[in-house]
Amino acid sequence: MFLQWSMWESGYNTPIYAQHIAENNDFGQQQPFQGSVACPIDNPNIPGNSKNACFPSSMTWGQELAGSLNASYGGVSYLTSLRTALAAPNGTAATDLQAIASNGWNNANQNYGAMITGAIGGGVNIQSLIDCALQNGYVHP
């Protein structure tokens, strides 16, 4: 689920992916974001009007995920909203991701969770994407 989330937010396999790689921003966090650093101004992959946060290259995918889940909107952390969703009966990855979105990550989109799980899971072998991300050093075991 988290891999799907980061692949969606980083624009994996789309033209905007180079921007997120340059920013070391796997979850599409916006500025200012805890742990973020100044974006390099000489990188052609980062538009001057980007609102995305940039992170140090030493930050791992797991550290960025932890930062994303521990961030809050309206005083409620995304991790808290995820825990509530996970406790609900008949939950799915889509409803769990929607809980994060509805808490403020992307609260304008009522189909956020379904878009993420549908876009990556719809006929795409998620294991081959995981293997590719591991082989290229985008995520670490």
N, C-alpha and C positions, 0 to 999 in steps of 0.2 A: 504494500500500500504506500509506504513512504517513498520507495523507489519510483512508483508511478507518479506520485505527487511531484517529486523533484524533476522527473523527466518532463512532465507537463509544464511546470513553471519555468524550467530552463530552456524550453523550446527545443528539446532534444530532437535531432534529425530535421530541423527546420533552419531557415536562413538566420534566425536570431540567436541560434545556439552559440555562434562564435562570440557574440557580445557577452553572454552569460559565462562562457569559459574565461574570457578576458577579465571579467569582474569577479571570478571565482564565486559566483552567486548561483547556487543550485536550486534555490527555492523562490527566487524572484522577490526577495525582500527589498523594500523601498528604503530610501534614506530618510532620516537617520535610523540606523539599526544597531543595537548593541554588538560590539565586536567589529563593526565595519571600520574601514580605513578610507583615506582619500583615494579616489579613483585616479589611475594614471592618465594624465592629460595628453600624452603622446601616443596612445593606443588607438589606431584607426578603427578598431572593432567596437569602441565605446563612443556612442554619439554624445556630443557636447550637452545635449538637452536630456540625457538619461536621468531618470529619477531613481534608478536602481542603486542599491548599496553595493559597495565593493568590499571584498574580504581578503585578508592576507593569503598568499598561496600556501602558507603552512597550515591553514585551517582545513580540517578534514570534513568530509561529507557528514560524518556522524556528529561532529561538533556543530556544524551548521544546522543540522536537524534538531539537535538539542536546543540551540539558541532559538530556532523557529518555534518549537513547542513551548518553550519557557517564556516567550514573549507574550504580552497581553494586549487586549483591546477592551476598553471600558472596565478595566480592573479584573478581568477574567482571563487567565492564561489559556492559550490554545490547547495545552495539555489537559487542563481541567475540562474543557469542552469535549475533547477526545475521550477522556475517561467516562464522562457522562454518556456519550454515544456508545461506547463499548459495553456499558452496563445495560443498555436497552435490549429488549428481546428482539430477535430477528434482524439485527443490524447487519449491514454489509460494508465492504470497503467504501462504497459510494456514499452511504449514509454517514460513515465515520468522517470521511473527508468533507462532506457537506457541513457537518457540525463545526469543523475548523473554519470553513468559509463563512458560515452564518454568524460565527463569533466575531467576525470583522476582517478575516483574511481577504475575503472577496464576497462580502455580504450582499452585494448587488446582484450576484448571480445565483439564482435558486437551483440551477442545474450543475453547479460546479463539480460536485462529487461524481455525478454520473458522467459528465464530460471527461473527467480524468480517467476513470476506470474504463469507460467505453472506448476512448481514443487509443489507449495503450493495449487494452485487452481484446479489442474487436478484431479477431483474426491474427493478432501479432503474438508470436511466441515470446512471452515475457522472459523466459529463461535465457533465450539467445541474446536478448537485450542486456540482461544482467551479466552474462559472460563477456559480452563486448565491452561494457562499462568497466568491468574488472580488468580485462586485458589491456585496456587503454589507460588505466590508472585513474579513471574518473571517480571511482569508488574503491574503497579498500575493505577487505574482509574483516 
